[in-house]
Amino acid sequence: MSIDRIAGSDIMGDNVKREKTYPKVLVIAGSEPLGSAGVQADIKSITCCGAYAAGSITCIVNEDTTAVKDIYPLPVELVIGQADSFLSDVGACSIKIGMLFTEELIAGVAGLLKKYPGIPAVVDPVMVNATGQRLVELSAIEAYRNELFPLATVITPNAREASLLLGHEITLDSAEKDMEALCAFGCSAIVKSVRPCGRQIDLFMKAGSEGYEIIEKEMIRTPNVNGTGCTFSSSIAAYLARGFTLESAVHKAEEYIDGAIRAGSEYLFGKGFGPVCHNYRFNTEAK
C-alpha cells in the first residue's frame, strides 16, 4: 500500500492495542565521526542498558582517534527546538546532557530543564577529552556552575573536569571537601577516574548526604577509552529512566562501563584512543 492511500486512522493505529511505554532518555549532546563518543556512544549505551534513546545534536565535531580538529556548534534555537519537540510530544523519563560548547547553549538548556521540571537530568560536563584537550569556551565553565548544575540530578565530571570546576586538583586527600563543594550546587556528584597509586577510583556523593562513597575498580590499561564519560553518564540516565534509584543506577552503570572497557581493550581501532565495546553483553565476534 502506498503512503498516499493509507487512511489517517490506519496511520495512527486506532485499531491497535497500545499499552506499553518505553523508558525514554532524551540526549542533548554533540556528534562525532568515530562512533565512540558523543550522541553515538550515548545511543549505544542507552540501548544496551535497556532504554529508548532520542537525541538533540548540539554540535558537530571533526576528530580522529588522535585529536579533535574542529568543533562546529549548531544554532541554539535548533538544539532547544529539537529537544522541546520531543519533550512536548513524547516526553522523557530522564535527560542526559553532554557537550555544551557555549555559555549561550548552557543557558538555553537550563531554560529547557526549568520548562520540564521533575525529569531526572544527568549532566556530563564535557570539558576535556581523553588527551586533555579543552572542549568548551572558558565562559561556559562558569555557566555550568551557576545555571545548569543547580538543575541537575547528578553531575559526572572526570577528575580533570572536576579540577577545572574546583580550581585545584582533586585527590583522595581533599575528596571530602571537594565532593561537598560539587554537591553544594544542589546536585549529586560522581567524579570519575581519580587515580592514586595505579588504582581506578570513582567518588560518589548524594546531594544532602553526609560522607561520600569510594568506588574502586581494577585498572584496565588500554588506549580504548574515548567516550567513556559519555557511555557512563548515559547508562546512569538509562537506569534512571527504567525506575532505578540514583544509587542503584550509579552502581549498575559502574558495572556496565567496567565491562565495556574490559571488552573494548581487546580491539584495534585507529592510531590513538579507540572506543569501548558498548554491546559487549550481546556481542558476537566477527568471523
C-alpha positions, 0 to 999 in steps of 0.5 A: 500500500502506498503512503498516499492511500493509507487512511489517517486512522490506519496511520495512527493505529486506532485499531491497535492495542497500545499499552506499553511505554518505553523508558525514554532518555532524551540526549542533548549532546554533540556528534562525532565521526568515530562512533565512540563518543558523543550522541553515538556512544550515548545511543549505544549505551542507552540501548544496551542498558535497556532504554529508548534513546532520542537525541538533540545534536548540539554540535558537530565535531571533526576528530580522529582517534588522535585529536579533535580538529574542529568543533562546529556548534549548531544554532541554539534555537535548533538544539532547544527546538529539537529537544522541546519537540520531543519533550512536548510530544513524547516526553522523557523519563530522564535527560542526559546532557553532554557537550555544551560548547557555549555559555549561550547553549548552557543557558538555553538548556537550563531554560529547557530543564526549568520548562520540564521540571521533575525529569531526572537530568544527568549532566556530563560536563564535557570539558576535556577529552581523553588527551586533555584537550579543552572542549568548551569556551572558558565562559561556559565553565562558569555557566555550568556552575551557576545555571545548569548544575543547580538543575541537575540530578547528578553531575559526572565530571572526570577528575580533570573536569572536576579540577577545572570546576574546583580550581585545584586538583582533586585527590583522595586527600581533599575528596571530602571537601571537594565532593561537598563543594560539587554537591553544594550546587544542589546536585549529586556528584560522581567524579570519575577516574581519580587515580592514586597509586595505579588504582581506578577510583570513582567518588560518589556523593548524594546531594544532602548526604553526609560522607561520600562513597569510594568506588574502586575498580581494577585498572584496565590499561588500554588506549580504548577509552574515548567516550567513556564519560559519555557511555557512563553518564548515559547508562546512569540516565538509562537506569534512571529512566527504567525506575532505578534509584540514583544509587542503584543506577550509579552502581549498575552503570559502574558495572556496565562501563567496567565491562565495556572497557574490559571488552573494548581493550581487546580491539584495534581501532585507529592510531590513538584512543579507540572506543569501548565495546558498548554491546559487549553483553550481546556481542558476537565476534566477527568471523 
